[in-house]
Amino acid sequence: MTVHAGGVTTADGTRVDADCVVLATGSSYPYPAKPDTGDSADSVLRHAETRARRAFPEAVR
């Protein structure tokens, strides 16, 4: 994708005109605010484990 005045051009050459273009590059927040895996099943399991540990604060290190 190429950003230019007035819009963007996609990888296949399609021009998309726009009054405003927002480039969302993502965040750098650490886990658990942002999952540290790209696999949703792994993420669900990791969050469940975190919640279980939080139920017993003495287990949180």
N, C-alpha and C positions, 0 to 999 in steps of 0.2 A: 504494500500500500504506500502511496505517495501522498503527502499532505501538501496542498498548495493554496494560494489565496483563492477563496471562493469554494473550497471543497476538497475532495480527495479523489484519487484514482486507485481503483483496486488492482490486485495482482493480475486479473484477466483483462485489464484495460478499461473497465467500466468507470466512467466519471460520475461521481455523486456530488452534485452542487449542494452547498450548505452555507448558511449565514454564519454559523458558529460550529467549530469542530472541537470536540473535547477528546484529548488523548488520555485515556485511563491506563496507566502503566502497572497498576496493581499496588499492593501494599507490602510492607516489610515487617508487619506485626509478627511477633513470635507466637508459637503455639501456647495456649489453646485459642487465642483470638483468631488465628489463621491456621488451618490444618497444615501439617508439615509433610503430607503425603498426597499424591495425586489420585490415589485409589480410594473411592468413596467407602467401600466396605472396610478397609483398614482404618479410615478416619472415624467411622462409626464405632468400631471396636476400641480405638484409642480413647475417644471421648467417653465411652462407657467406663473404661478402666479408670480414667481420671475422676469421673463422678463417684465411682465406688471408693476411691482413695479419699476423696473429700468428705465422704460420709464418716470417716474415721480419721480425724485430723492428725492423730499421733502417727499415722502411717505415711503422712506426706513428708517428704524429705526436701 
